[in-house]
Structures are given as structure tokens and as C-alpha cells.
Amino acid sequence: MVEMNTVLTSLVIPLLVAVFATLITAYISLRQFRKERIWDLKVETYDGIFSVLYDFDEYQGSKFK
């Protein structure tokens, strides 16, 4: 009986630690991915805004020359 408890303990504790570590790693990775994705969306938005402003400036500049 003691050997069975020892075997179960030696298997269960490392398994629980591995699951806990995996969950924390997945959470941190997903959080980092979301932060990077938000920056990608901001870059696309700002790029579009500046492109429109540049086109508008080119249109207005050629109009008054």
C-alpha cells in the first residue's frame, strides 16, 4: 500500500505541476499575441490615415499651383 501511494504521488505531483506550467505559459503567450495583434491593427489604421492625408495634400497642392 505504501508503494502504491509513493508511485501515485510521484506521478500525480509532476503531472499537476506540468499542467499548471502549461496553463501559465499558454496564458502569457496568448496575452503577448493579442498585444502584438493590436499594434498591427494600429499600424494598418495609421498607415491608411496617412496615405489618405498624403493623397489629399497632393490633390490640394496640384490644385493651387
DSSP file (Angstrom, degrees, kcal/mol; ACC not computed):
  #  RESIDUE AA STRUCTURE BP1 BP2  ACC     N-H-->O    O-->H-N    N-H-->O    O-->H-N    TCO  KAPPA ALPHA  PHI   PSI    X-CA   Y-CA   Z-CA
    1    1 A M     >        0   0    0      0, 0.0     4,-2.0     0, 0.0     5,-0.2   0.000 360.0 360.0 360.0 -39.7    0.0    0.0    0.0
    2    2 A V  H  >  +     0   0    0      1,-0.2     4,-2.2     2,-0.2     5,-0.2   0.894 360.0  52.1 -65.7 -39.0    2.8    2.4    0.8
    3    3 A E  H  > S+     0   0    0      1,-0.2     4,-2.5     2,-0.2    -1,-0.2   0.883 107.4  52.4 -65.0 -37.3    4.5    1.7   -2.5
    4    4 A M  H  > S+     0   0    0      2,-0.2     4,-2.7     1,-0.2    -1,-0.2   0.905 110.0  48.3 -65.7 -41.2    1.2    2.4   -4.4
    5    5 A N  H  X S+     0   0    0     -4,-2.0     4,-2.7     2,-0.2    -2,-0.2   0.892 111.9  50.1 -64.2 -39.8    0.9    5.8   -2.6
    6    6 A T  H  X S+     0   0    0     -4,-2.2     4,-2.4     2,-0.2    -2,-0.2   0.913 112.2  46.9 -64.7 -43.4    4.5    6.6   -3.4
    7    7 A V  H  X S+     0   0    0     -4,-2.5     4,-1.2     2,-0.2    -2,-0.2   0.935 114.3  46.8 -65.2 -46.7    4.0    5.7   -7.1
    8    8 A L  H  X S+     0   0    0     -4,-2.7     4,-3.3     1,-0.2     3,-0.4   0.917 114.1  48.2 -61.6 -43.4    0.8    7.7   -7.3
    9    9 A T  H  X S+     0   0    0     -4,-2.7     4,-1.7     1,-0.2    -1,-0.2   0.892 109.5  52.2 -64.2 -40.3    2.4   10.7   -5.6
   10   10 A S  H  < S+     0   0    0     -4,-2.4    -1,-0.2    -5,-0.2    -2,-0.2   0.718 119.2  36.7 -71.9 -18.5    5.5   10.5   -7.8
   11   11 A L  H  X S+     0   0    0     -4,-1.2     4,-1.4    -3,-0.4    -2,-0.2   0.815 116.9  48.5 -96.4 -39.3    3.3   10.6  -10.9
   12   12 A V  H  X S+     0   0    0     -4,-3.3     4,-2.7    -5,-0.2     5,-0.2   0.922 107.8  51.9 -73.0 -45.4    0.5   12.9   -9.8
   13   13 A I  H  X S+     0   0    0     -4,-1.7     4,-2.3    -5,-0.3     5,-0.2   0.939 112.2  44.6 -62.0 -49.4    2.6   15.8   -8.4
   14   14 A P  H  > S+     0   0    0      0, 0.0     4,-2.4     0, 0.0    -1,-0.2   0.882 113.4  52.9 -62.2 -34.7    4.8   16.2  -11.5
   15   15 A L  H  X S+     0   0    0     -4,-1.4     4,-2.4     2,-0.2    -2,-0.2   0.923 110.0  47.1 -65.2 -43.8    1.7   15.9  -13.7
   16   16 A L  H  X S+     0   0    0     -4,-2.7     4,-2.5     2,-0.2    -1,-0.2   0.898 112.6  49.7 -63.9 -40.9   -0.1   18.7  -11.8
   17   17 A V  H  X S+     0   0    0     -4,-2.3     4,-2.6    -5,-0.2    -2,-0.2   0.910 111.0  49.7 -64.1 -41.6    3.0   20.9  -12.0
   18   18 A A  H  X S+     0   0    0     -4,-2.4     4,-2.3     2,-0.2    -2,-0.2   0.913 111.7  47.8 -64.2 -42.9    3.3   20.3  -15.7
   19   19 A V  H  X S+     0   0    0     -4,-2.4     4,-2.4     2,-0.2    -2,-0.2   0.927 113.0  48.8 -63.9 -44.5   -0.4   21.1  -16.3
   20   20 A F  H  X S+     0   0    0     -4,-2.5     4,-2.1     1,-0.2    -2,-0.2   0.919 112.5  47.6 -61.0 -45.7   -0.1   24.3  -14.2
   21   21 A A  H  X S+     0   0    0     -4,-2.6     4,-2.3     1,-0.2    -1,-0.2   0.881 111.3  51.7 -64.7 -38.4    3.1   25.4  -16.0
   22   22 A T  H  X S+     0   0    0     -4,-2.3     4,-2.5     2,-0.2    -2,-0.2   0.912 109.4  49.6 -64.7 -43.2    1.4   24.7  -19.4
   23   23 A L  H  X S+     0   0    0     -4,-2.4     4,-2.2     2,-0.2    -2,-0.2   0.908 112.2  47.4 -63.5 -42.3   -1.6   26.8  -18.5
   24   24 A I  H  X S+     0   0    0     -4,-2.1     4,-2.4     2,-0.2     5,-0.2   0.919 112.9  49.1 -65.3 -43.0    0.5   29.7  -17.3
   25   25 A T  H  X S+     0   0    0     -4,-2.3     4,-2.4     1,-0.2    -2,-0.2   0.905 111.5  49.0 -63.5 -42.2    2.7   29.6  -20.5
   26   26 A A  H  X S+     0   0    0     -4,-2.5     4,-2.5     2,-0.2    -1,-0.2   0.904 111.1  50.4 -64.4 -41.2   -0.4   29.4  -22.7
   27   27 A Y  H  X S+     0   0    0     -4,-2.2     4,-2.1     2,-0.2    -2,-0.2   0.927 112.7  45.5 -62.5 -46.2   -1.9   32.4  -20.9
   28   28 A I  H  X S+     0   0    0     -4,-2.4     4,-2.2     2,-0.2    -2,-0.2   0.901 113.3  50.4 -65.8 -40.7    1.2   34.5  -21.2
   29   29 A S  H  X S+     0   0    0     -4,-2.4     4,-2.4     2,-0.2    -2,-0.2   0.917 111.4  47.4 -64.6 -44.1    1.7   33.6  -24.9
   30   30 A L  H  X S+     0   0    0     -4,-2.5     4,-2.3     2,-0.2    -1,-0.2   0.881 110.8  52.0 -65.4 -37.9   -1.9   34.5  -25.8
   31   31 A R  H  X S+     0   0    0     -4,-2.1     4,-2.0    -5,-0.2    -2,-0.2   0.916 111.3  47.1 -63.9 -42.8   -1.7   37.8  -24.0
   32   32 A Q  H  X S+     0   0    0     -4,-2.2     4,-2.3     2,-0.2    -2,-0.2   0.902 110.8  52.4 -65.0 -41.3    1.5   38.6  -25.9
   33   33 A F  H  X S+     0   0    0     -4,-2.4     4,-2.4     1,-0.2    -2,-0.2   0.914 109.0  49.5 -61.6 -43.4   -0.1   37.6  -29.2
   34   34 A R  H  X S+     0   0    0     -4,-2.3     4,-2.1     2,-0.2    -1,-0.2   0.896 109.9  51.1 -64.2 -39.9   -3.1   39.9  -28.5
   35   35 A K  H  X S+     0   0    0     -4,-2.0     4,-1.8     1,-0.2    -1,-0.2   0.922 112.3  46.3 -62.8 -43.2   -0.9   42.8  -27.7
   36   36 A E  H  X S+     0   0    0     -4,-2.3     4,-2.0     1,-0.2    -2,-0.2   0.874 110.7  52.9 -67.5 -36.3    1.1   42.4  -30.9
   37   37 A R  H  X S+     0   0    0     -4,-2.4     4,-2.2     2,-0.2    -1,-0.2   0.882 106.3  53.2 -67.0 -37.6   -2.1   42.0  -32.9
   38   38 A I  H  X S+     0   0    0     -4,-2.1     4,-2.3     1,-0.2    -1,-0.2   0.908 108.6  50.1 -63.0 -40.8   -3.4   45.3  -31.5
   39   39 A W  H  X S+     0   0    0     -4,-1.8     4,-2.5     2,-0.2    -2,-0.2   0.894 108.3  53.0 -64.9 -38.0   -0.2   47.0  -32.6
   40   40 A D  H  X S+     0   0    0     -4,-2.0     4,-2.3     1,-0.2    -2,-0.2   0.919 109.9  48.1 -61.3 -42.6   -0.6   45.5  -36.1
   41   41 A L  H  X S+     0   0    0     -4,-2.2     4,-2.2     2,-0.2    -2,-0.2   0.888 111.1  50.7 -65.5 -38.8   -4.1   46.9  -36.4
   42   42 A K  H  X S+     0   0    0     -4,-2.3     4,-2.9     2,-0.2     5,-0.3   0.914 109.7  50.4 -64.3 -42.2   -2.9   50.3  -35.2
   43   43 A V  H  X S+     0   0    0     -4,-2.5     4,-2.5     1,-0.2    -2,-0.2   0.921 110.9  48.9 -62.7 -43.7   -0.2   50.4  -37.8
   44   44 A E  H  X S+     0   0    0     -4,-2.3     4,-2.0     2,-0.2    -1,-0.2   0.912 113.4  47.5 -62.1 -41.7   -2.6   49.4  -40.5
   45   45 A T  H  X S+     0   0    0     -4,-2.2     4,-2.4     2,-0.2    -2,-0.2   0.944 113.8  45.3 -65.6 -48.7   -5.0   52.2  -39.4
   46   46 A Y  H  X S+     0   0    0     -4,-2.9     4,-2.8     1,-0.2     5,-0.3   0.884 110.9  54.6 -63.6 -37.7   -2.4   54.9  -39.1
   47   47 A D  H  X S+     0   0    0     -4,-2.5     4,-2.0    -5,-0.3    -1,-0.2   0.916 109.7  47.3 -61.3 -42.8   -0.9   53.8  -42.5
   48   48 A G  H  X S+     0   0    0     -4,-2.0     4,-2.2     2,-0.2    -2,-0.2   0.908 112.3  49.4 -64.7 -42.1   -4.3   54.3  -44.1
   49   49 A I  H  X S+     0   0    0     -4,-2.4     4,-2.5     1,-0.2    -2,-0.2   0.943 113.3  45.4 -63.5 -47.8   -4.9   57.6  -42.4
   50   50 A F  H  X S+     0   0    0     -4,-2.8     4,-2.4     1,-0.2    -1,-0.2   0.849 110.7  54.4 -67.0 -32.6   -1.5   59.0  -43.5
   51   51 A S  H  X S+     0   0    0     -4,-2.0     4,-2.4    -5,-0.3    -1,-0.2   0.925 110.6  45.6 -65.2 -43.8   -2.0   57.6  -47.0
   52   52 A V  H  X S+     0   0    0     -4,-2.2     4,-2.6     2,-0.2    -2,-0.2   0.908 113.0  50.5 -65.2 -41.5   -5.3   59.5  -47.3
   53   53 A L  H  X S+     0   0    0     -4,-2.5     4,-2.5     2,-0.2    -2,-0.2   0.902 111.0  49.0 -63.3 -40.0   -3.8   62.7  -45.9
   54   54 A Y  H  X S+     0   0    0     -4,-2.4     4,-2.6     2,-0.2    -2,-0.2   0.930 112.0  48.1 -64.4 -45.1   -0.9   62.5  -48.3
   55   55 A D  H  X S+     0   0    0     -4,-2.4     4,-2.4     2,-0.2    -2,-0.2   0.906 112.2  49.8 -61.9 -41.1   -3.3   61.9  -51.3
   56   56 A F  H  X S+     0   0    0     -4,-2.6     4,-2.8     2,-0.2     5,-0.2   0.912 111.0  49.1 -63.2 -42.8   -5.4   64.8  -50.1
   57   57 A D  H  X S+     0   0    0     -4,-2.5     4,-2.7     2,-0.2    -2,-0.2   0.904 111.1  49.7 -64.4 -41.1   -2.3   67.1  -49.8
   58   58 A E  H  X S+     0   0    0     -4,-2.6     4,-2.1     2,-0.2    -2,-0.2   0.906 112.6  47.9 -63.4 -40.8   -1.2   66.1  -53.3
   59   59 A Y  H  X S+     0   0    0     -4,-2.4     4,-1.1     2,-0.2    -2,-0.2   0.930 115.7  43.2 -65.7 -45.5   -4.6   66.8  -54.7
   60   60 A Q  H  X S+     0   0    0     -4,-2.8     4,-1.2     1,-0.2    -2,-0.2   0.867 112.8  53.6 -70.2 -35.1   -4.8   70.2  -52.9
   61   61 A G  H  < S+     0   0    0     -4,-2.7     4,-0.5     1,-0.2     3,-0.3   0.897 109.8  46.0 -66.8 -41.0   -1.2   71.1  -53.8
   62   62 A S  H  < S+     0   0    0     -4,-2.1     3,-0.3     1,-0.2    -1,-0.2   0.744 107.6  60.0 -74.3 -21.9   -1.7   70.5  -57.5
   63   63 A K  H  < S+     0   0    0     -4,-1.1    -1,-0.2     1,-0.2    -2,-0.2   0.824 111.1  37.8 -73.0 -33.1   -5.0   72.4  -57.4
   64   64 A F     <        0   0    0     -4,-1.2    -1,-0.2    -3,-0.3    -2,-0.2   0.358 360.0 360.0-103.7   4.6   -3.3   75.6  -56.3
   65   65 A K              0   0    0     -4,-0.5    -1,-0.2    -3,-0.3    -2,-0.1   0.474 360.0 360.0 -83.4 360.0   -0.1   75.5  -58.2
